Amino acid sequence: FSNHSTTIINYFEERLTNASAESFNAKIKAFRSQLRGVADLKFFMFRLARLYA
C-alpha cells in the first residue's frame, strides 16, 4: 500500500487514473507486433507518430 498510496489517494481526490497511458501503451504494443522485423527505426518512429500523435 505504501508504494501506491499517492496514486490511490489521487484517484479518490481528483478522479484521475492512468487508463489513457495504459491504452496508449497497448496501442504501441499492437503496432510493434504488426511491424516485427522492421530494420529502419526512423521509419518505425515516423509511422508511430503519424498514427498515434
PDB file of N, H, CA, C and O in Angstrom:
ATOM      1  N   PHE A   1       0.822  -1.199   0.000  1.00  0.00           N
ATOM      2  CA  PHE A   1       0.000   0.000   0.000  1.00  0.00           C
ATOM      3  C   PHE A   1       0.858   1.252   0.000  1.00  0.00           C
ATOM      4  O   PHE A   1       0.525   2.229  -0.671  1.00  0.00           O
ATOM      5  N   SER A   2       1.949   1.240   0.736  1.00  0.00           N
ATOM      6  H   SER A   2       2.220   0.446   1.281  1.00  0.00           H
ATOM      7  CA  SER A   2       2.762   2.451   0.851  1.00  0.00           C
ATOM      8  C   SER A   2       3.372   2.861  -0.488  1.00  0.00           C
ATOM      9  O   SER A   2       3.603   4.047  -0.726  1.00  0.00           O
ATOM     10  N   ASN A   3       3.634   1.892  -1.362  1.00  0.00           N
ATOM     11  H   ASN A   3       3.446   0.929  -1.169  1.00  0.00           H
ATOM     12  CA  ASN A   3       4.196   2.226  -2.675  1.00  0.00           C
ATOM     13  C   ASN A   3       3.186   2.936  -3.568  1.00  0.00           C
ATOM     14  O   ASN A   3       3.564   3.774  -4.387  1.00  0.00           O
ATOM     15  N   HIS A   4       1.911   2.609  -3.417  1.00  0.00           N
ATOM     16  H   HIS A   4       1.604   1.929  -2.752  1.00  0.00           H
ATOM     17  CA  HIS A   4       0.883   3.140  -4.303  1.00  0.00           C
ATOM     18  C   HIS A   4      -0.077   4.097  -3.612  1.00  0.00           C
ATOM     19  O   HIS A   4      -1.116   4.437  -4.178  1.00  0.00           O
ATOM     20  N   SER A   5       0.243   4.526  -2.428  1.00  0.00           N
ATOM     21  H   SER A   5       1.087   4.249  -1.968  1.00  0.00           H
ATOM     22  CA  SER A   5      -0.701   5.352  -1.668  1.00  0.00           C
ATOM     23  C   SER A   5      -1.013   6.670  -2.363  1.00  0.00           C
ATOM     24  O   SER A   5      -2.167   7.099  -2.364  1.00  0.00           O
ATOM     25  N   THR A   6      -0.019   7.325  -2.954  1.00  0.00           N
ATOM     26  H   THR A   6       0.919   6.976  -2.953  1.00  0.00           H
ATOM     27  CA  THR A   6      -0.297   8.605  -3.623  1.00  0.00           C
ATOM     28  C   THR A   6      -1.207   8.404  -4.828  1.00  0.00           C
ATOM     29  O   THR A   6      -2.075   9.237  -5.090  1.00  0.00           O
ATOM     30  N   THR A   7      -1.022   7.318  -5.560  1.00  0.00           N
ATOM     31  H   THR A   7      -0.316   6.641  -5.348  1.00  0.00           H
ATOM     32  CA  THR A   7      -1.883   7.041  -6.708  1.00  0.00           C
ATOM     33  C   THR A   7      -3.307   6.759  -6.264  1.00  0.00           C
ATOM     34  O   THR A   7      -4.257   7.244  -6.879  1.00  0.00           O
ATOM     35  N   ILE A   8      -3.461   5.993  -5.220  1.00  0.00           N
ATOM     36  H   ILE A   8      -2.690   5.599  -4.721  1.00  0.00           H
ATOM     37  CA  ILE A   8      -4.793   5.652  -4.712  1.00  0.00           C
ATOM     38  C   ILE A   8      -5.497   6.893  -4.177  1.00  0.00           C
ATOM     39  O   ILE A   8      -6.672   7.113  -4.468  1.00  0.00           O
ATOM     40  N   ILE A   9      -4.802   7.686  -3.416  1.00  0.00           N
ATOM     41  H   ILE A   9      -3.847   7.507  -3.180  1.00  0.00           H
ATOM     42  CA  ILE A   9      -5.387   8.915  -2.867  1.00  0.00           C
ATOM     43  C   ILE A   9      -5.718   9.894  -3.988  1.00  0.00           C
ATOM     44  O   ILE A   9      -6.745  10.572  -3.936  1.00  0.00           O
ATOM     45  N   ASN A  10      -4.862   9.972  -4.993  1.00  0.00           N
ATOM     46  H   ASN A  10      -4.028   9.422  -5.035  1.00  0.00           H
ATOM     47  CA  ASN A  10      -5.098  10.851  -6.132  1.00  0.00           C
ATOM     48  C   ASN A  10      -6.388  10.477  -6.852  1.00  0.00           C
ATOM     49  O   ASN A  10      -7.125  11.355  -7.301  1.00  0.00           O
ATOM     50  N   TYR A  11      -6.666   9.188  -6.964  1.00  0.00           N
ATOM     51  H   TYR A  11      -6.068   8.474  -6.599  1.00  0.00           H
ATOM     52  CA  TYR A  11      -7.903   8.762  -7.609  1.00  0.00           C
ATOM     53  C   TYR A  11      -9.120   9.257  -6.836  1.00  0.00           C
ATOM     54  O   TYR A  11     -10.057   9.787  -7.433  1.00  0.00           O
ATOM     55  N   PHE A  12      -9.117   9.093  -5.543  1.00  0.00           N
ATOM     56  H   PHE A  12      -8.355   8.663  -5.058  1.00  0.00           H
ATOM     57  CA  PHE A  12     -10.286   9.479  -4.754  1.00  0.00           C
ATOM     58  C   PHE A  12     -10.440  10.992  -4.640  1.00  0.00           C
ATOM     59  O   PHE A  12     -11.562  11.482  -4.519  1.00  0.00           O
ATOM     60  N   GLU A  13      -9.358  11.732  -4.674  1.00  0.00           N
ATOM     61  H   GLU A  13      -8.446  11.335  -4.772  1.00  0.00           H
ATOM     62  CA  GLU A  13      -9.453  13.192  -4.574  1.00  0.00           C
ATOM     63  C   GLU A  13      -9.746  13.842  -5.922  1.00  0.00           C
ATOM     64  O   GLU A  13     -10.567  14.756  -6.002  1.00  0.00           O
ATOM     65  N   GLU A  14      -9.086  13.381  -6.979  1.00  0.00           N
ATOM     66  H   GLU A  14      -8.419  12.639  -6.914  1.00  0.00           H
ATOM     67  CA  GLU A  14      -9.184  14.047  -8.279  1.00  0.00           C
ATOM     68  C   GLU A  14      -9.885  13.217  -9.351  1.00  0.00           C
ATOM     69  O   GLU A  14     -10.167  13.722 -10.438  1.00  0.00           O
ATOM     70  N   ARG A  15     -10.169  11.946  -9.053  1.00  0.00           N
ATOM     71  H   ARG A  15      -9.940  11.536  -8.170  1.00  0.00           H
ATOM     72  CA  ARG A  15     -10.741  11.010 -10.023  1.00  0.00           C
ATOM     73  C   ARG A  15      -9.833  10.853 -11.244  1.00  0.00           C
ATOM     74  O   ARG A  15     -10.308  10.765 -12.376  1.00  0.00           O
ATOM     75  N   LEU A  16      -8.541  10.819 -11.002  1.00  0.00           N
ATOM     76  H   LEU A  16      -8.155  10.891 -10.082  1.00  0.00           H
ATOM     77  CA  LEU A  16      -7.558  10.642 -12.065  1.00  0.00           C
ATOM     78  C   LEU A  16      -7.037   9.210 -12.052  1.00  0.00           C
ATOM     79  O   LEU A  16      -6.743   8.650 -10.996  1.00  0.00           O
ATOM     80  N   THR A  17      -6.927   8.630 -13.239  1.00  0.00           N
ATOM     81  H   THR A  17      -7.165   9.085 -14.097  1.00  0.00           H
ATOM     82  CA  THR A  17      -6.343   7.296 -13.370  1.00  0.00           C
ATOM     83  C   THR A  17      -5.295   7.338 -14.475  1.00  0.00           C
ATOM     84  O   THR A  17      -5.143   8.351 -15.158  1.00  0.00           O
ATOM     85  N   ASN A  18      -4.587   6.251 -14.642  1.00  0.00           N
ATOM     86  H   ASN A  18      -4.711   5.428 -14.087  1.00  0.00           H
ATOM     87  CA  ASN A  18      -3.608   6.162 -15.714  1.00  0.00           C
ATOM     88  C   ASN A  18      -4.150   5.343 -16.882  1.00  0.00           C
ATOM     89  O   ASN A  18      -3.376   4.768 -17.647  1.00  0.00           O
ATOM     90  N   ALA A  19      -5.459   5.287 -17.023  1.00  0.00           N
ATOM     91  H   ALA A  19      -6.089   5.754 -16.402  1.00  0.00           H
ATOM     92  CA  ALA A  19      -6.083   4.486 -18.075  1.00  0.00           C
ATOM     93  C   ALA A  19      -5.670   4.955 -19.464  1.00  0.00           C
ATOM     94  O   ALA A  19      -5.458   4.125 -20.348  1.00  0.00           O
ATOM     95  N   SER A  20      -5.553   6.253 -19.678  1.00  0.00           N
ATOM     96  H   SER A  20      -5.725   6.927 -18.960  1.00  0.00           H
ATOM     97  CA  SER A  20      -5.159   6.736 -21.007  1.00  0.00           C
ATOM     98  C   SER A  20      -3.731   6.330 -21.334  1.00  0.00           C
ATOM     99  O   SER A  20      -3.436   5.985 -22.478  1.00  0.00           O
ATOM    100  N   ALA A  21      -2.851   6.365 -20.360  1.00  0.00           N
ATOM    101  H   ALA A  21      -3.090   6.645 -19.431  1.00  0.00           H
ATOM    102  CA  ALA A  21      -1.469   5.934 -20.591  1.00  0.00           C
ATOM    103  C   ALA A  21      -1.410   4.437 -20.873  1.00  0.00           C
ATOM    104  O   ALA A  21      -0.658   3.998 -21.743  1.00  0.00           O
ATOM    105  N   GLU A  22      -2.189   3.661 -20.152  1.00  0.00           N
ATOM    106  H   GLU A  22      -2.800   4.017 -19.446  1.00  0.00           H
ATOM    107  CA  GLU A  22      -2.220   2.214 -20.387  1.00  0.00           C
ATOM    108  C   GLU A  22      -2.780   1.901 -21.766  1.00  0.00           C
ATOM    109  O   GLU A  22      -2.296   0.993 -22.443  1.00  0.00           O
ATOM    110  N   SER A  23      -3.791   2.642 -22.184  1.00  0.00           N
ATOM    111  H   SER A  23      -4.184   3.379 -21.634  1.00  0.00           H
ATOM    112  CA  SER A  23      -4.366   2.448 -23.511  1.00  0.00           C
ATOM    113  C   SER A  23      -3.351   2.772 -24.599  1.00  0.00           C
ATOM    114  O   SER A  23      -3.240   2.049 -25.588  1.00  0.00           O
ATOM    115  N   PHE A  24      -2.618   3.853 -24.413  1.00  0.00           N
ATOM    116  H   PHE A  24      -2.709   4.440 -23.609  1.00  0.00           H
ATOM    117  CA  PHE A  24      -1.594   4.237 -25.383  1.00  0.00           C
ATOM    118  C   PHE A  24      -0.495   3.180 -25.455  1.00  0.00           C
ATOM    119  O   PHE A  24      -0.024   2.850 -26.543  1.00  0.00           O
ATOM    120  N   ASN A  25      -0.085   2.649 -24.310  1.00  0.00           N
ATOM    121  H   ASN A  25      -0.468   2.918 -23.425  1.00  0.00           H
ATOM    122  CA  ASN A  25       0.924   1.590 -24.294  1.00  0.00           C
ATOM    123  C   ASN A  25       0.428   0.350 -25.028  1.00  0.00           C
ATOM    124  O   ASN A  25       1.203  -0.297 -25.733  1.00  0.00           O
ATOM    125  N   ALA A  26      -0.838   0.012 -24.878  1.00  0.00           N
ATOM    126  H   ALA A  26      -1.467   0.538 -24.306  1.00  0.00           H
ATOM    127  CA  ALA A  26      -1.405  -1.142 -25.574  1.00  0.00           C
ATOM    128  C   ALA A  26      -1.400  -0.921 -27.081  1.00  0.00           C
ATOM    129  O   ALA A  26      -1.126  -1.847 -27.846  1.00  0.00           O
ATOM    130  N   LYS A  27      -1.704   0.308 -27.513  1.00  0.00           N
ATOM    131  H   LYS A  27      -1.927   1.060 -26.892  1.00  0.00           H
ATOM    132  CA  LYS A  27      -1.672   0.614 -28.944  1.00  0.00           C
ATOM    133  C   LYS A  27      -0.266   0.485 -29.503  1.00  0.00           C
ATOM    134  O   LYS A  27      -0.081  -0.034 -30.603  1.00  0.00           O
ATOM    135  N   ILE A  28       0.724   0.953 -28.757  1.00  0.00           N
ATOM    136  H   ILE A  28       0.574   1.375 -27.863  1.00  0.00           H
ATOM    137  CA  ILE A  28       2.111   0.846 -29.205  1.00  0.00           C
ATOM    138  C   ILE A  28       2.525  -0.619 -29.299  1.00  0.00           C
ATOM    139  O   ILE A  28       3.190  -1.010 -30.259  1.00  0.00           O
ATOM    140  N   LYS A  29       2.146  -1.427 -28.325  1.00  0.00           N
ATOM    141  H   LYS A  29       1.606  -1.109 -27.546  1.00  0.00           H
ATOM    142  CA  LYS A  29       2.488  -2.850 -28.361  1.00  0.00           C
ATOM    143  C   LYS A  29       1.853  -3.534 -29.563  1.00  0.00           C
ATOM    144  O   LYS A  29       2.502  -4.344 -30.225  1.00  0.00           O
ATOM    145  N   ALA A  30       0.600  -3.221 -29.855  1.00  0.00           N
ATOM    146  H   ALA A  30       0.073  -2.562 -29.318  1.00  0.00           H
ATOM    147  CA  ALA A  30      -0.073  -3.810 -31.010  1.00  0.00           C
ATOM    148  C   ALA A  30       0.602  -3.371 -32.301  1.00  0.00           C
ATOM    149  O   ALA A  30       0.781  -4.176 -33.215  1.00  0.00           O
ATOM    150  N   PHE A  31       0.973  -2.108 -32.379  1.00  0.00           N
ATOM    151  H   PHE A  31       0.827  -1.454 -31.636  1.00  0.00           H
ATOM    152  CA  PHE A  31       1.654  -1.586 -33.562  1.00  0.00           C
ATOM    153  C   PHE A  31       3.001  -2.263 -33.750  1.00  0.00           C
ATOM    154  O   PHE A  31       3.364  -2.627 -34.869  1.00  0.00           O
ATOM    155  N   ARG A  32       3.749  -2.437 -32.657  1.00  0.00           N
ATOM    156  H   ARG A  32       3.455  -2.141 -31.748  1.00  0.00           H
ATOM    157  CA  ARG A  32       5.052  -3.101 -32.725  1.00  0.00           C
ATOM    158  C   ARG A  32       4.916  -4.541 -33.185  1.00  0.00           C
ATOM    159  O   ARG A  32       5.758  -5.032 -33.937  1.00  0.00           O
ATOM    160  N   SER A  33       3.877  -5.218 -32.748  1.00  0.00           N
ATOM    161  H   SER A  33       3.193  -4.819 -32.138  1.00  0.00           H
ATOM    162  CA  SER A  33       3.705  -6.615 -33.146  1.00  0.00           C
ATOM    163  C   SER A  33       3.401  -6.731 -34.637  1.00  0.00           C
ATOM    164  O   SER A  33       3.742  -7.739 -35.257  1.00  0.00           O
ATOM    165  N   GLN A  34       2.769  -5.723 -35.216  1.00  0.00           N
ATOM    166  H   GLN A  34       2.492  -4.905 -34.712  1.00  0.00           H
ATOM    167  CA  GLN A  34       2.491  -5.731 -36.653  1.00  0.00           C
ATOM    168  C   GLN A  34       3.752  -5.482 -37.464  1.00  0.00           C
ATOM    169  O   GLN A  34       3.870  -5.977 -38.585  1.00  0.00           O
ATOM    170  N   LEU A  35       4.688  -4.730 -36.922  1.00  0.00           N
ATOM    171  H   LEU A  35       4.592  -4.328 -36.012  1.00  0.00           H
ATOM    172  CA  LEU A  35       5.895  -4.358 -37.663  1.00  0.00           C
ATOM    173  C   LEU A  35       7.128  -5.097 -37.153  1.00  0.00           C
ATOM    174  O   LEU A  35       8.207  -4.513 -37.054  1.00  0.00           O
ATOM    175  N   ARG A  36       6.973  -6.350 -36.837  1.00  0.00           N
ATOM    176  H   ARG A  36       6.097  -6.825 -36.918  1.00  0.00           H
ATOM    177  CA  ARG A  36       8.124  -7.129 -36.391  1.00  0.00           C
ATOM    178  C   ARG A  36       9.155  -7.231 -37.484  1.00  0.00           C
ATOM    179  O   ARG A  36       8.822  -7.438 -38.651  1.00  0.00           O
ATOM    180  N   GLY A  37      10.400  -7.086 -37.110  1.00  0.00           N
ATOM    181  H   GLY A  37      10.672  -6.918 -36.163  1.00  0.00           H
ATOM    182  CA  GLY A  37      11.476  -7.220 -38.072  1.00  0.00           C
ATOM    183  C   GLY A  37      11.766  -5.955 -38.858  1.00  0.00           C
ATOM    184  O   GLY A  37      12.545  -5.993 -39.809  1.00  0.00           O
ATOM    185  N   VAL A  38      11.164  -4.844 -38.488  1.00  0.00           N
ATOM    186  H   VAL A  38      10.530  -4.813 -37.715  1.00  0.00           H
ATOM    187  CA  VAL A  38      11.443  -3.591 -39.183  1.00  0.00           C
ATOM    188  C   VAL A  38      12.856  -3.153 -38.821  1.00  0.00           C
ATOM    189  O   VAL A  38      13.180  -2.948 -37.652  1.00  0.00           O
ATOM    190  N   ALA A  39      13.682  -3.016 -39.838  1.00  0.00           N
ATOM    191  H   ALA A  39      13.419  -3.183 -40.788  1.00  0.00           H
ATOM    192  CA  ALA A  39      15.082  -2.675 -39.596  1.00  0.00           C
ATOM    193  C   ALA A  39      15.288  -1.168 -39.465  1.00  0.00           C
ATOM    194  O   ALA A  39      16.248  -0.719 -38.839  1.00  0.00           O
ATOM    195  N   ASP A  40      14.387  -0.397 -40.056  1.00  0.00           N
ATOM    196  H   ASP A  40      13.607  -0.762 -40.564  1.00  0.00           H
ATOM    197  CA  ASP A  40      14.555   1.054 -40.084  1.00  0.00           C
ATOM    198  C   ASP A  40      13.822   1.685 -38.897  1.00  0.00           C
ATOM    199  O   ASP A  40      12.608   1.881 -38.941  1.00  0.00           O
ATOM    200  N   LEU A  41      14.557   1.995 -37.857  1.00  0.00           N
ATOM    201  H   LEU A  41      15.543   1.836 -37.820  1.00  0.00           H
ATOM    202  CA  LEU A  41      13.964   2.573 -36.650  1.00  0.00           C
ATOM    203  C   LEU A  41      13.363   3.950 -36.929  1.00  0.00           C
ATOM    204  O   LEU A  41      12.341   4.311 -36.345  1.00  0.00           O
ATOM    205  N   LYS A  42      13.983   4.708 -37.806  1.00  0.00           N
ATOM    206  H   LYS A  42      14.813   4.415 -38.280  1.00  0.00           H
ATOM    207  CA  LYS A  42      13.476   6.043 -38.145  1.00  0.00           C
ATOM    208  C   LYS A  42      12.079   5.940 -38.769  1.00  0.00           C
ATOM    209  O   LYS A  42      11.187   6.723 -38.443  1.00  0.00           O
ATOM    210  N   PHE A  43      11.900   4.970 -39.667  1.00  0.00           N
ATOM    211  H   PHE A  43      12.624   4.334 -39.933  1.00  0.00           H
ATOM    212  CA  PHE A  43      10.592   4.754 -40.286  1.00  0.00           C
ATOM    213  C   PHE A  43       9.560   4.310 -39.249  1.00  0.00           C
ATOM    214  O   PHE A  43       8.415   4.760 -39.272  1.00  0.00           O
ATOM    215  N   PHE A  44       9.971   3.430 -38.344  1.00  0.00           N
ATOM    216  H   PHE A  44      10.902   3.064 -38.325  1.00  0.00           H
ATOM    217  CA  PHE A  44       9.076   2.961 -37.289  1.00  0.00           C
ATOM    218  C   PHE A  44       8.584   4.126 -36.447  1.00  0.00           C
ATOM    219  O   PHE A  44       7.389   4.226 -36.167  1.00  0.00           O
ATOM    220  N   MET A  45       9.484   5.004 -36.042  1.00  0.00           N
ATOM    221  H   MET A  45      10.454   4.923 -36.269  1.00  0.00           H
ATOM    222  CA  MET A  45       9.099   6.153 -35.221  1.00  0.00           C
ATOM    223  C   MET A  45       8.208   7.116 -36.007  1.00  0.00           C
ATOM    224  O   MET A  45       7.286   7.707 -35.445  1.00  0.00           O
ATOM    225  N   PHE A  46       8.481   7.273 -37.303  1.00  0.00           N
ATOM    226  H   PHE A  46       9.230   6.792 -37.759  1.00  0.00           H
ATOM    227  CA  PHE A  46       7.651   8.128 -38.154  1.00  0.00           C
ATOM    228  C   PHE A  46       6.222   7.595 -38.205  1.00  0.00           C
ATOM    229  O   PHE A  46       5.268   8.350 -38.021  1.00  0.00           O
ATOM    230  N   ARG A  47       6.076   6.291 -38.455  1.00  0.00           N
ATOM    231  H   ARG A  47       6.852   5.678 -38.604  1.00  0.00           H
ATOM    232  CA  ARG A  47       4.748   5.694 -38.532  1.00  0.00           C
ATOM    233  C   ARG A  47       4.018   5.776 -37.189  1.00  0.00           C
ATOM    234  O   ARG A  47       2.817   6.043 -37.139  1.00  0.00           O
ATOM    235  N   LEU A  48       4.744   5.548 -36.125  1.00  0.00           N
ATOM    236  H   LEU A  48       5.719   5.331 -36.165  1.00  0.00           H
ATOM    237  CA  LEU A  48       4.152   5.613 -34.794  1.00  0.00           C
ATOM    238  C   LEU A  48       3.623   7.016 -34.507  1.00  0.00           C
ATOM    239  O   LEU A  48       2.524   7.174 -33.975  1.00  0.00           O
ATOM    240  N   ALA A  49       4.402   8.023 -34.858  1.00  0.00           N
ATOM    241  H   ALA A  49       5.295   7.894 -35.289  1.00  0.00           H
ATOM    242  CA  ALA A  49       3.983   9.408 -34.629  1.00  0.00           C
ATOM    243  C   ALA A  49       2.777   9.772 -35.489  1.00  0.00           C
ATOM    244  O   ALA A  49       1.880  10.480 -35.031  1.00  0.00           O
ATOM    245  N   ARG A  50       2.748   9.297 -36.726  1.00  0.00           N
ATOM    246  H   ARG A  50       3.477   8.721 -37.098  1.00  0.00           H
ATOM    247  CA  ARG A  50       1.637   9.623 -37.621  1.00  0.00           C
ATOM    248  C   ARG A  50       0.336   8.951 -37.195  1.00  0.00           C
ATOM    249  O   ARG A  50      -0.739   9.534 -37.337  1.00  0.00           O
ATOM    250  N   LEU A  51       0.424   7.748 -36.681  1.00  0.00           N
ATOM    251  H   LEU A  51       1.297   7.274 -36.566  1.00  0.00           H
ATOM    252  CA  LEU A  51      -0.789   7.025 -36.317  1.00  0.00           C
ATOM    253  C   LEU A  51      -1.360   7.435 -34.969  1.00  0.00           C
ATOM    254  O   LEU A  51      -2.579   7.504 -34.813  1.00  0.00           O
ATOM    255  N   TYR A  52      -0.500   7.709 -33.990  1.00  0.00           N
ATOM    256  H   TYR A  52       0.490   7.653 -34.117  1.00  0.00           H
ATOM    257  CA  TYR A  52      -0.987   7.891 -32.625  1.00  0.00           C
ATOM    258  C   TYR A  52      -0.699   9.260 -32.032  1.00  0.00           C
ATOM    259  O   TYR A  52      -0.966   9.470 -30.849  1.00  0.00           O
ATOM    260  N   ALA A  53      -0.175  10.184 -32.793  1.00  0.00           N
ATOM    261  H   ALA A  53       0.042  10.013 -33.754  1.00  0.00           H
ATOM    262  CA  ALA A  53       0.120  11.509 -32.241  1.00  0.00           C
ATOM    263  C   ALA A  53      -1.046  12.448 -32.442  1.00  0.00           C
ATOM    264  O   ALA A  53      -0.980  13.610 -32.041  1.00  0.00           O
TER     265      ALA A  53
END
